[in-house]
Amino acid sequence: MTKRVLITSALPYANGPIHFGHISGAYLPADCFARYQRLKGADVLYLCGSDEHGVAITLSAEMAGRTPKQHIDIYHELIKDLFSKVNISFDHYSRTTWEQHAETTKQFFFDLLENGYIEERVTDQLFSEADNRFLADRYVVGTCPKCKFEAARGDECTSCGASYEATDLINPRSKLTNAPLSKKATKHWFLLFDKFKEQLQKWIKAKEWKPNVINFVSHYIDDLKPRAITRDSDWGIPVPLDGAEGKVFYVWFDAPIGYISAAKEWAEKKGDPDAWKPFWLDESTKLVNFIGKDNIPFHAIFFPAMVMGQNQPYKLVDDLPANEFLNLEGKQFSKSSGWTIDLEHFFKHFTADQIRYTMAANAPETSDSEFSWKDFQTRCNSELLGKYGNLANRTLTFLKRLDSKVPPQHELRSADKEFLENIKRLEGEISLSYASYHLRRASNLVMELCQLGNVYFDSKKPWKLIKDPKCQDELETTLNLCLYCLKVLALVSSPILPEAAQKLWVMLGQQGELAQLRWNTIIEEPMEPKTPLPQPEILFTKIEDPIIEEQLAKLKELSQAKDLPQIKELISFEDFGKIDLRIASIISAEKVKKSKKLLKIEVDLGSEKRTVVSGISEHYEPEDLVGKQVILVANLKPAKLMGIESQGMILAAHEGKMLKLPMVEGLAPGSSVS
């Protein structure tokens, strides 16, 4: 029976262009897995689409002087274009503004309502008299209720990292007009997630996901509470109930349903409206959601609970490869600060295979990883050109000295048998790596296969064998096995390097589209003697230093063009002298329950020990901080954060979403900083 595999990548938000950091986390790994599963003969459906509702879109559209529809149309096409350039092989790319998506979302809502999982409630929300409308948290700024920072956002404080409801802000005001806001009662619908707690806990226990995912999810489920699924807006899917005028579904509620509606659209375009059902309604289907770590709660808790509350037996996710983030030259990608790659410029100089390979080799599977231009150059020149391209070129050009046909295989010597055994071993390890979502290991093993072929070629010295007629059989066997190695190389590298692998496939005299063939068949079939070999082509070209220097200069130029935060108003030395900065040694650190951003940190100040709550959980693991020395504002008035008294503030530097702690070494705890 053919294995059926349903693959999704997190729906990109159509509120701006995406970058290679996004591609590295949720799209390239999914694409390689989809390509591998197709080669293994599985019935694959790989889905994605633009996420096109939400307050952030209305806010950005207003600021740009566009309607939300005009706004999403622009970015939907930009995002699709990048996916196309990077050769992401979706079976269908949808969008959440197509008609059937709204119908599917409403059906989800009605089933949850009918089954007693949705409750109507009246709550106080922030209202703008000047605009005559309720404002969601993205539209709101105010004074942080924790640290009193006066430019805090509606959902979190960028100064202390505290999370809160927008209604908790002091002196809240409109982000657009600066008009003051007041609290006003409004009706909303809440999904009673706490009713799914026991079912979710039992379901999660059976999973063998990454430890960081399981640990995060397990703690999150313990604190599940009812959550609003509607908001006041005119952009989104309207709530289909009497008395719900002006209410739409929250974007987090409707977005994951987009996976199902995308399958329906795929089936409709395929001419078989029911073709989606075996993928979504058959328990034997394997469902894999590829996401970034910031999407874990929605895919591991919220959407599974929504599915559990349905009357139709929709598939629950089987595997959840949640990847970390890819940074650029030591900092997070950030279009707003100019710390990004000009993609139009990039594809004028480099190929999709070059960036796909570099991202695969640096895949952020267990921790944040790094893209640097120098590493990109090294990998392209030393590995793609120096190993992969070199093996293909030296083998195929040498065969031009014969008759440019596949030579026969004769009696195998011990070195030949060992070579074939190692090819088989590496093929098996690469296959297992793809199957288990270890893309970084797969790319490393592909290069190991290249090196194996190059070492074998060198050890057999065909340039000497060709001179001795007595060595004709050994020469032909050597070249036959090198060609077989290249055939296996084309196959196992094709999920990562689809263009180069197909070119190599053709140069080996093979027929058809490699992506449409079968893995096991290719492995089992030896090279057919007398097969004509076309004129070899160069697979990869060298990247010269001036091109890389140009990219680095362009990055610097883009980032410097963006404004840094304005210097605050001048203060006197006496004002500065009131701040008591001390060296603090971190004794212990742990995550604060119910908070994504806060860490509870115990520090030694020499004369005393203190507890400090710091909003750095998304940037540092607790165990990595123990033993480090940081700078503490020691005379800050204590403040309670998430019920914990914080006795000071640790200094941190931030740029966009990137945050770093200034570290100190070799000073006694309690030493003054001035």
C-alpha positions as CSV (number, residue, x, y, z in Angstrom):
1,M,0.0,0.0,0.0
2,T,1.3,3.4,-1.0
3,K,2.3,5.6,2.0
4,R,0.4,8.9,2.2
5,V,2.2,11.9,3.6
6,L,0.7,15.3,4.2
7,I,3.3,18.1,4.7
8,T,2.7,21.7,5.7
9,S,4.9,24.7,6.3
10,A,3.8,27.5,8.5
11,L,1.7,30.0,6.6
12,P,3.9,33.1,6.0
13,Y,2.3,36.4,7.1
14,A,1.5,38.5,4.1
15,N,2.6,41.7,5.8
16,G,6.1,42.0,4.3
17,P,8.7,40.1,2.3
18,I,10.2,37.0,3.8
19,H,13.9,36.3,3.9
20,F,16.4,33.4,4.0
21,G,15.9,33.1,7.8
22,H,12.3,32.2,7.2
23,I,13.2,29.8,4.4
24,S,15.8,28.0,6.6
25,G,13.4,27.2,9.4
26,A,10.1,26.1,8.0
27,Y,10.3,25.8,4.2
28,L,13.6,24.3,3.0
29,P,13.5,21.5,5.6
30,A,9.9,20.7,4.5
31,D,10.7,20.9,0.8
32,C,13.7,18.5,1.2
33,F,11.5,16.1,3.2
34,A,8.7,16.3,0.5
35,R,11.2,15.7,-2.3
36,Y,12.7,12.7,-0.4
37,Q,9.3,11.2,0.3
38,R,8.3,11.5,-3.4
39,L,11.5,9.7,-4.4
40,K,10.6,7.0,-1.9
41,G,7.3,6.5,-3.6
42,A,5.0,8.1,-1.1
43,D,1.8,9.9,-2.1
44,V,2.8,13.4,-1.0
45,L,0.7,16.5,-0.6
46,Y,2.9,19.5,0.4
47,L,0.8,22.6,1.3
48,C,1.3,26.2,2.3
49,G,-0.3,29.6,1.7
50,S,-0.3,33.2,2.7
51,D,-1.8,34.1,6.1
52,E,-3.7,37.3,5.2
53,H,-5.8,38.3,8.1
54,G,-4.9,40.1,11.4
55,V,-4.4,43.4,13.0
56,A,-0.8,43.7,11.9
57,I,-1.9,43.8,8.3
58,T,-4.6,46.5,8.8
59,L,-2.0,48.6,10.7
60,S,0.7,48.2,8.0
61,A,-1.9,48.9,5.3
62,E,-3.1,52.0,7.0
63,M,0.4,53.3,7.5
64,A,1.2,52.6,3.8
65,G,-2.0,54.2,2.6
66,R,-3.4,51.0,1.1
67,T,-6.4,48.8,1.8
68,P,-5.7,45.5,3.5
69,K,-6.6,43.7,0.2
70,Q,-4.2,45.8,-1.8
71,H,-1.5,45.2,0.9
72,I,-1.8,41.4,1.0
73,D,-2.0,41.2,-2.8
74,I,1.5,42.8,-3.0
75,Y,3.1,40.6,-0.4
76,H,1.3,37.4,-1.5
77,E,3.0,37.7,-4.9
78,L,6.4,38.7,-3.4
79,I,6.4,35.7,-1.1
80,K,5.4,33.3,-3.9
81,D,8.1,34.7,-6.1
82,L,10.8,34.0,-3.5
83,F,9.6,30.5,-3.0
84,S,9.8,30.0,-6.7
85,K,13.3,31.3,-6.9
86,V,14.5,29.0,-4.1
87,N,12.7,26.0,-5.8
88,I,10.3,25.2,-3.0
89,S,8.1,22.4,-4.5
90,F,4.7,23.1,-3.0
91,D,1.9,20.9,-4.5
92,H,-0.3,23.9,-3.8
93,Y,0.2,27.4,-2.4
94,S,-3.0,29.0,-1.2
95,R,-4.1,32.0,0.7
96,T,-6.5,32.6,3.6
97,T,-8.7,35.1,1.7
98,W,-10.1,32.6,-0.8
99,E,-13.8,31.9,-0.3
100,Q,-13.6,28.2,0.9
101,H,-11.2,29.1,3.7
102,A,-13.9,31.3,5.3
103,E,-16.4,28.5,5.0
104,T,-14.1,25.9,6.5
105,T,-13.3,28.3,9.4
106,K,-17.0,28.9,10.1
107,Q,-17.6,25.1,10.2
108,F,-14.7,24.7,12.7
109,F,-16.4,27.4,14.8
110,F,-19.9,25.8,14.6
111,D,-18.6,22.4,15.6
112,L,-16.7,23.8,18.6
113,L,-19.8,25.8,19.6
114,E,-22.2,22.9,19.2
115,N,-19.9,20.7,21.3
116,G,-19.7,23.1,24.2
117,Y,-16.2,24.4,23.7
118,I,-17.0,28.1,23.0
119,E,-18.5,30.6,25.4
120,E,-19.7,34.2,24.9
121,R,-18.2,36.7,27.4
122,V,-18.3,40.5,27.9
123,T,-14.9,42.0,28.6
124,D,-13.4,45.5,28.8
125,Q,-11.2,46.5,25.8
126,L,-9.5,49.7,24.8
127,F,-11.6,52.1,22.8
128,S,-10.6,55.2,20.8
129,E,-13.3,57.9,21.0
130,A,-11.4,59.9,18.3
131,D,-11.5,56.9,15.9
132,N,-14.8,55.5,17.2
133,R,-13.4,52.0,17.3
134,F,-11.8,49.4,19.5
135,L,-8.1,49.1,19.1
136,A,-6.2,45.8,19.3
137,D,-2.9,45.5,21.1
138,R,-0.8,46.2,17.9
139,Y,-2.4,49.6,17.7
140,V,-1.7,50.5,21.3
141,V,1.2,52.0,23.2
142,G,1.4,53.2,26.8
143,T,3.3,53.0,30.1
144,C,4.4,49.5,31.2
145,P,2.6,48.4,34.3
146,K,5.7,46.6,35.5
147,C,8.7,48.9,34.9
148,K,6.9,52.1,34.0
149,F,8.7,52.3,30.5
150,E,6.6,55.0,28.7
151,A,6.8,53.5,25.2
152,A,5.7,50.0,25.9
153,R,3.8,48.0,23.2
154,G,0.2,46.8,23.6
155,D,1.2,43.2,24.3
156,E,4.8,43.4,25.8
157,C,7.3,45.8,27.1
158,T,10.5,46.1,25.1
159,S,12.3,47.5,28.1
160,C,11.7,44.8,30.8
161,G,10.2,42.0,28.7
162,A,7.0,41.8,30.6
163,S,3.9,40.3,28.9
164,Y,0.4,41.6,29.8
165,E,-3.0,42.5,28.3
166,A,-3.3,45.9,26.5
167,T,-5.9,46.9,29.1
168,D,-3.1,46.7,31.8
169,L,-1.2,49.6,30.2
170,I,-1.0,52.9,32.1
171,N,-2.1,55.9,30.0
172,P,-2.8,53.8,26.9
173,R,-3.0,55.7,23.6
174,S,-3.4,55.1,19.9
175,K,-0.2,54.2,18.1
176,L,-1.5,55.9,15.0
177,T,-2.9,59.2,16.4
178,N,-1.6,59.3,20.0
179,A,-5.2,59.8,21.1
180,P,-6.0,58.6,24.6
181,L,-7.9,55.4,25.0
182,S,-10.5,54.3,27.5
183,K,-11.9,50.9,28.6
184,K,-15.2,49.9,27.1
185,A,-17.2,46.7,27.5
186,T,-17.5,44.6,24.4
187,K,-18.7,41.1,23.6
188,H,-16.4,38.3,22.4
189,W,-16.3,34.5,22.1
190,F,-13.8,32.4,24.0
191,L,-12.5,28.9,23.2
192,L,-12.4,26.9,26.5
193,F,-9.0,25.4,26.1
194,D,-9.0,24.2,29.7
195,K,-11.6,21.5,28.7
196,F,-9.0,19.9,26.4
197,K,-6.2,19.8,29.0
198,E,-6.5,16.1,29.9
199,Q,-6.9,14.9,26.3
200,L,-3.9,17.0,25.2
201,Q,-1.7,15.7,28.0
202,K,-2.5,12.1,27.1
203,W,-1.9,12.8,23.4
204,I,1.5,14.6,24.0
205,K,2.8,11.8,26.2
206,A,2.7,9.5,23.2
207,K,4.9,11.8,21.0
208,E,8.6,11.4,20.4
209,W,9.2,15.0,19.4
210,K,12.3,17.1,20.2
211,P,12.8,17.4,23.9
212,N,12.6,21.2,23.8
213,V,9.2,21.0,22.1
214,I,7.8,18.4,24.5
215,N,9.0,20.3,27.6
216,F,7.6,23.6,26.3
217,V,4.2,22.0,25.4
218,S,3.9,20.0,28.7
219,H,4.3,23.2,30.8
220,Y,2.1,25.2,28.6
221,I,-0.8,22.7,28.8
222,D,-0.7,22.8,32.6
223,D,-1.7,26.5,32.5
224,L,-4.3,26.4,29.7
225,K,-7.1,28.9,30.1
226,P,-10.0,30.1,27.9
227,R,-8.8,32.3,25.1
228,A,-10.6,34.9,23.0
229,I,-11.0,33.8,19.4
230,T,-12.7,37.0,18.1
231,R,-11.8,40.6,18.0
232,D,-13.4,43.9,16.9
233,S,-12.3,44.6,13.3
234,D,-13.6,44.9,9.8
235,W,-10.8,42.8,8.3
236,G,-11.0,39.1,8.7
237,I,-13.6,36.3,8.6
238,P,-16.9,37.6,10.2
239,V,-18.3,35.7,13.1
240,P,-21.4,34.0,11.7
241,L,-23.8,34.7,14.5
242,D,-26.6,37.2,15.1
243,G,-25.3,40.0,17.4
244,A,-21.7,39.5,16.2
245,E,-21.6,42.5,13.9
246,G,-18.1,44.0,13.7
247,K,-16.5,40.8,15.1
248,V,-14.0,38.7,13.2
249,F,-12.1,35.6,14.0
250,Y,-8.6,36.2,15.6
251,V,-5.9,35.4,13.0
252,W,-4.4,32.7,15.1
253,F,-7.7,30.8,15.1
254,D,-8.3,30.9,11.3
255,A,-4.7,30.6,10.1
256,P,-4.0,26.9,10.8
257,I,-7.4,26.0,9.4
258,G,-5.7,27.3,6.2
259,Y,-3.9,23.9,5.9
260,I,-7.3,22.2,5.4
261,S,-8.8,24.8,3.1
262,A,-5.6,24.8,1.0
263,A,-6.1,21.0,0.5
264,K,-9.7,21.7,-0.5
265,E,-8.5,24.3,-3.0
266,W,-5.9,21.9,-4.4
267,A,-8.5,19.2,-4.8
268,E,-10.9,21.6,-6.6
269,K,-8.2,22.7,-9.0
270,K,-7.3,19.1,-9.6
271,G,-10.8,18.5,-10.8
272,D,-11.6,16.1,-7.9
273,P,-13.3,18.0,-5.1
274,D,-13.0,15.0,-2.7
275,A,-9.3,14.4,-3.3
276,W,-8.4,16.2,-0.1
277,K,-10.3,13.8,2.2
278,P,-7.8,10.9,2.2
279,F,-5.1,13.2,3.4
280,W,-7.1,14.9,6.1
281,L,-9.7,12.3,7.2
282,D,-7.7,9.0,7.0
283,E,-5.8,8.2,10.2
284,S,-3.2,6.3,8.2
285,T,-1.9,9.5,6.6
286,K,1.3,10.9,8.2
287,L,0.9,14.6,8.9
288,V,4.1,16.7,9.5
289,N,4.0,20.4,10.4
290,F,7.3,22.2,9.7
291,I,7.4,25.4,11.8
292,G,9.7,27.8,13.6
293,K,10.0,27.6,17.3
294,D,7.8,30.7,17.7
295,N,4.8,28.7,16.3
296,I,5.0,25.8,18.8
297,P,2.0,26.7,20.9
298,F,-0.3,27.1,17.9
299,H,0.7,23.8,16.2
300,A,1.2,21.6,19.3
301,I,-1.6,22.9,21.5
302,F,-4.2,25.3,20.1
303,F,-4.8,23.8,16.7
304,P,-4.8,20.2,17.9
305,A,-7.4,21.2,20.6
306,M,-9.5,22.8,17.8
307,V,-9.2,19.6,15.8
308,M,-10.2,17.5,18.9
309,G,-13.4,19.5,19.1
310,Q,-14.5,18.8,15.6
311,N,-17.2,16.5,14.4
312,Q,-15.1,15.4,11.4
313,P,-12.1,13.1,12.2
314,Y,-9.4,15.5,11.0
315,K,-5.8,14.3,11.3
316,L,-3.8,15.4,14.3
317,V,-0.2,16.2,13.6
318,D,2.2,13.2,13.9
319,D,5.5,15.0,13.7
320,L,6.4,18.6,14.5
321,P,9.9,19.6,13.4
322,A,10.2,22.9,15.2
323,N,13.4,24.6,14.1
324,E,15.3,27.5,15.7
325,F,16.3,30.8,13.9
326,L,18.9,31.5,11.3
327,N,20.8,34.7,12.0
328,L,22.7,36.9,9.5
329,E,26.4,37.8,10.3
330,G,25.8,37.6,14.1
331,K,22.4,39.3,14.2
332,Q,18.8,38.5,13.5
333,F,17.5,39.2,10.1
334,S,15.6,42.5,10.3
335,K,14.2,44.4,7.3
336,S,13.3,47.4,9.5
337,S,17.0,47.9,10.5
338,G,18.3,47.0,7.1
339,W,20.0,43.8,8.4
340,T,18.9,41.6,5.5
341,I,19.9,40.3,2.1
342,D,18.8,42.1,-1.1
343,L,17.2,39.1,-2.8
344,E,16.9,40.6,-6.2
345,H,20.6,41.4,-6.1
346,F,21.4,37.9,-4.7
347,F,19.9,35.9,-7.5
348,K,21.8,38.0,-10.1
349,H,25.0,36.5,-8.7
350,F,24.2,33.2,-7.1
351,T,22.0,30.1,-7.7
352,A,19.2,28.6,-5.7
353,D,21.3,25.5,-5.1
354,Q,24.1,27.5,-3.6
355,I,21.8,29.1,-1.0
356,R,19.8,25.9,-0.4
357,Y,23.0,23.9,0.3
358,T,24.4,26.6,2.6
359,M,21.2,26.8,4.6
360,A,20.9,23.0,4.8
361,A,24.5,22.6,6.0
362,N,23.8,25.3,8.7
363,A,20.2,24.1,9.4
364,P,19.0,25.6,12.8
365,E,17.7,22.2,14.0
366,T,18.7,22.3,17.7
367,S,19.9,25.9,18.2
368,D,20.1,29.2,16.3
369,S,22.6,29.1,13.5
370,E,24.4,31.6,11.3
371,F,24.6,32.7,7.8
372,S,27.7,34.6,7.0
373,W,28.9,35.6,3.6
374,K,32.4,34.2,4.1
375,D,31.0,30.8,5.2
376,F,28.7,30.9,2.1
377,Q,31.7,31.5,-0.1
378,T,33.7,28.7,1.5
379,R,30.9,26.2,1.3
380,C,30.2,27.0,-2.4
381,N,33.9,26.9,-3.4
382,S,35.3,24.2,-1.2
383,E,32.3,21.8,-1.0
384,L,30.0,22.4,-4.0
385,L,32.7,23.2,-6.4
386,G,35.8,21.5,-4.8
387,K,34.1,18.2,-3.9
388,Y,30.8,17.8,-5.7
389,G,31.6,19.5,-9.0
390,N,35.2,18.2,-9.0
391,L,34.1,14.6,-8.8
392,A,31.6,15.0,-11.6
393,N,34.0,17.0,-13.8
394,R,37.1,14.9,-13.4
395,T,35.2,11.6,-14.1
396,L,33.2,12.8,-17.1
397,T,36.0,14.7,-18.7
398,F,38.3,11.7,-18.3
399,L,35.7,9.5,-20.1
400,K,36.0,11.9,-23.1
401,R,39.5,10.4,-23.6
402,L,37.7,7.1,-24.2
403,D,34.5,7.0,-26.2
404,S,32.2,9.0,-23.9
405,K,30.1,5.9,-23.1
406,V,29.6,4.0,-19.9
407,P,32.3,1.4,-19.7
408,P,31.5,-2.2,-18.6
409,Q,32.1,-3.5,-15.1
410,H,34.5,-6.4,-14.7
411,E,35.7,-8.5,-11.8
412,L,35.7,-6.4,-8.6
413,R,38.9,-6.1,-6.5
414,S,38.8,-5.6,-2.8
415,A,39.1,-1.8,-3.1
416,D,36.2,-1.8,-5.5
417,K,34.0,-3.8,-3.2
418,E,34.9,-1.6,-0.3
419,F,34.0,1.5,-2.4
420,L,30.6,0.1,-3.2
421,E,29.9,-0.9,0.4
422,N,30.7,2.6,1.5
423,I,28.5,4.1,-1.1
424,K,25.6,1.8,0.1
425,R,26.4,2.7,3.7
426,L,26.3,6.5,3.0
427,E,23.2,6.2,0.9
428,G,21.4,4.5,3.8
429,E,22.6,7.1,6.3
430,I,21.5,10.0,4.1
431,S,18.1,8.4,3.6
432,L,17.7,8.0,7.3
433,S,18.7,11.6,7.8
434,Y,16.1,12.9,5.4
435,A,13.4,10.6,7.0
436,S,14.2,11.9,10.5
437,Y,14.4,15.6,9.5
438,H,18.2,15.9,10.0
439,L,18.9,18.1,7.1
440,R,22.3,19.3,8.3
441,R,23.5,15.7,8.7
442,A,22.2,14.8,5.3
443,S,24.2,17.6,3.7
444,N,27.3,16.6,5.5
445,L,26.9,13.0,4.4
446,V,26.4,14.1,0.8
447,M,29.8,15.8,1.0
448,E,31.2,12.7,2.6
449,L,30.0,10.7,-0.5
450,C,31.7,13.3,-2.8
451,Q,34.9,12.9,-0.8
452,L,34.6,9.1,-1.0
453,G,34.4,9.3,-4.8
454,N,37.3,11.6,-5.1
455,V,39.6,9.5,-2.8
456,Y,38.7,6.4,-4.8
457,F,39.4,8.1,-8.1
458,D,42.8,9.3,-6.8
459,S,43.7,5.9,-5.4
460,K,42.9,4.1,-8.6
461,K,44.9,6.5,-10.7
462,P,43.0,6.1,-14.0
463,W,45.4,8.4,-15.7
464,K,48.1,5.7,-15.2
465,L,45.8,2.8,-16.0
466,I,44.9,4.2,-19.4
467,K,48.5,3.9,-20.4
468,D,48.7,0.2,-19.8
469,P,46.6,-2.1,-22.1
470,K,46.8,-4.9,-19.5
471,C,44.9,-2.6,-17.1
472,Q,42.0,-2.0,-19.5
473,D,39.5,-4.1,-17.4
474,E,40.5,-2.3,-14.1
475,L,40.3,1.1,-15.8
476,E,36.8,0.3,-17.1
477,T,35.6,-1.0,-13.7
478,T,37.0,2.1,-12.0
479,L,35.2,4.5,-14.3
480,N,32.0,2.4,-14.2
481,L,32.0,2.6,-10.4
482,C,32.8,6.3,-10.4
483,L,29.8,6.8,-12.6
484,Y,27.6,4.8,-10.3
485,C,28.8,6.9,-7.4
486,L,27.8,10.0,-9.3
487,K,24.4,8.5,-10.0
488,V,23.9,7.8,-6.3
489,L,25.2,11.3,-5.6
490,A,22.7,12.9,-8.0
491,L,19.9,11.0,-6.3
492,V,20.8,11.6,-2.6
493,S,21.6,15.3,-3.2
494,S,18.5,16.1,-5.2
495,P,16.3,17.0,-2.3
496,I,18.8,19.8,-1.4
497,L,20.3,20.5,-4.9
498,P,17.5,19.8,-7.3
499,E,18.9,21.8,-10.2
500,A,22.5,20.5,-10.0
501,A,21.3,17.0,-9.4
502,Q,19.1,17.0,-12.5
503,K,22.0,18.4,-14.6
504,L,24.3,15.7,-13.3
505,W,21.6,13.1,-14.0
506,V,21.4,14.1,-17.7
507,M,25.2,14.2,-18.0
508,L,25.3,10.5,-16.8
509,G,23.2,9.6,-19.8
510,Q,20.1,9.0,-17.7
511,Q,16.6,9.5,-18.9
512,G,13.6,11.4,-17.4
513,E,13.1,13.8,-14.6
514,L,15.1,12.6,-11.6
515,A,12.4,14.0,-9.1
516,Q,9.8,11.8,-10.7
517,L,11.8,8.5,-10.3
518,R,12.2,6.1,-7.5
519,W,15.0,6.0,-4.9
520,N,15.3,2.3,-4.5
521,T,15.2,1.6,-8.2
522,I,18.0,4.0,-8.9
523,I,20.2,2.5,-6.1
524,E,19.6,-1.1,-7.3
525,E,20.3,-0.5,-11.0
526,P,24.0,-0.5,-12.0
527,M,25.3,1.7,-14.8
528,E,24.3,0.3,-18.1
529,P,27.4,-0.3,-20.4
530,K,27.6,1.6,-23.7
531,T,25.1,4.3,-22.5
532,P,26.2,7.5,-24.4
533,L,27.4,10.3,-22.1
534,P,26.6,13.9,-23.2
535,Q,29.1,16.7,-23.2
536,P,29.8,17.5,-19.5
537,E,28.9,20.9,-18.2
538,I,30.2,22.9,-15.2
539,L,27.8,22.4,-12.3
540,F,29.2,25.2,-10.0
541,T,31.4,28.2,-10.6
542,K,33.9,29.8,-8.2
543,I,32.7,32.7,-6.1
544,E,35.4,35.3,-6.1
545,D,36.4,37.6,-3.2
546,P,35.2,40.9,-4.8
547,I,31.6,39.5,-5.1
548,I,31.5,38.7,-1.4
549,E,33.1,42.0,-0.4
550,E,30.3,43.7,-2.5
551,Q,27.7,41.8,-0.6
552,L,29.2,42.8,2.8
553,A,29.4,46.4,1.7
554,K,25.8,46.3,0.6
555,L,24.7,44.9,3.9
556,K,26.6,47.6,5.8
557,E,25.1,50.2,3.5
558,L,21.5,49.0,4.0
559,S,21.9,48.8,7.8
560,Q,23.5,52.2,8.1
561,A,20.7,53.7,6.0
562,K,18.2,52.9,8.8
563,D,17.8,55.2,11.7
564,L,19.1,54.1,15.1
565,P,17.0,55.0,18.2
566,Q,17.2,58.7,19.0
567,I,19.5,59.7,21.9
568,K,17.4,60.5,25.0
569,E,17.4,64.0,26.5
570,L,20.5,65.1,28.3
571,I,20.9,64.4,32.0
572,S,23.4,65.9,34.5
573,F,26.2,63.9,36.1
574,E,24.2,64.1,39.4
575,D,21.3,62.3,37.7
576,F,23.6,59.6,36.5
577,G,25.3,59.4,39.9
578,K,22.0,58.2,41.4
579,I,22.2,54.9,39.5
580,D,24.1,52.3,41.4
581,L,25.6,49.8,38.9
582,R,27.2,46.6,40.3
583,I,28.8,43.4,39.1
584,A,26.5,40.5,39.8
585,S,27.4,36.8,39.5
586,I,24.5,34.6,38.3
587,I,24.0,31.7,40.7
588,S,21.0,30.1,39.1
589,A,18.3,30.8,36.5
590,E,15.0,29.2,35.6
591,K,12.1,30.0,33.4
592,V,9.0,31.7,34.9
593,K,5.9,29.6,34.5
594,K,3.2,31.1,32.3
595,S,5.7,33.4,30.6
596,K,7.5,33.0,27.3
597,K,10.0,35.8,28.0
598,L,10.8,35.9,31.7
599,L,13.6,34.2,33.6
600,K,13.9,34.1,37.4
601,I,17.6,34.7,38.2
602,E,19.4,34.5,41.5
603,V,22.5,36.7,41.7
604,D,25.4,37.2,44.1
605,L,26.2,40.9,44.9
606,G,29.0,40.0,47.3
607,S,27.3,41.4,50.3
608,E,23.9,39.8,49.6
609,K,22.0,37.5,47.2
610,R,19.0,38.8,45.2
611,T,16.3,37.6,42.9
612,V,15.9,39.4,39.6
613,V,13.3,38.8,36.9
614,S,14.5,39.5,33.4
615,G,12.8,39.3,30.0
616,I,15.6,37.4,28.2
617,S,14.2,33.9,28.0
618,E,13.9,33.9,24.2
619,H,17.6,34.8,23.9
620,Y,19.3,32.8,26.6
621,E,18.9,29.3,28.0
622,P,18.9,29.3,31.8
623,E,21.8,26.8,32.2
624,D,24.0,29.0,29.9
625,L,23.8,31.9,32.3
626,V,25.0,30.2,35.5
627,G,28.4,31.5,36.4
628,K,28.3,34.5,34.2
629,Q,28.9,38.0,35.5
630,V,26.5,40.8,34.4
631,I,25.8,44.4,35.3
632,L,22.9,45.0,37.7
633,V,21.1,48.2,38.5
634,A,21.3,47.6,42.2
635,N,19.2,50.5,43.6
636,L,16.1,50.1,41.5
637,K,12.9,49.9,43.5
638,P,11.6,46.3,43.7
639,A,8.8,45.5,41.4
640,K,6.6,42.4,41.1
641,L,6.6,40.6,37.7
642,M,4.4,37.5,37.4
643,G,4.0,37.4,41.2
644,I,7.8,37.4,41.7
645,E,9.6,40.4,43.4
646,S,12.4,41.6,41.2
647,Q,15.2,43.2,43.2
648,G,17.1,45.0,40.4
649,M,17.5,45.1,36.7
650,I,20.1,43.4,34.5
651,L,21.4,45.6,31.7
652,A,20.9,44.4,28.2
653,A,21.5,45.8,24.7
654,H,19.0,45.3,21.9
655,E,18.7,45.9,18.2
656,G,15.4,45.0,16.7
657,K,14.6,41.6,18.0
658,M,18.2,40.8,18.9
659,L,19.2,41.1,22.6
660,K,22.7,40.6,24.2
661,L,23.8,40.9,27.8
662,P,27.1,42.8,28.4
663,M,29.2,40.2,30.2
664,V,32.1,40.9,32.6
665,E,35.0,38.7,33.7
666,G,37.3,38.5,36.7
667,L,35.7,41.1,39.0
668,A,34.4,40.4,42.4
669,P,30.6,40.3,42.8
670,G,29.4,43.7,44.1
671,S,32.2,45.7,42.3
672,S,31.0,49.1,41.2
673,V,30.5,50.0,37.6
674,S,31.0,53.7,36.7
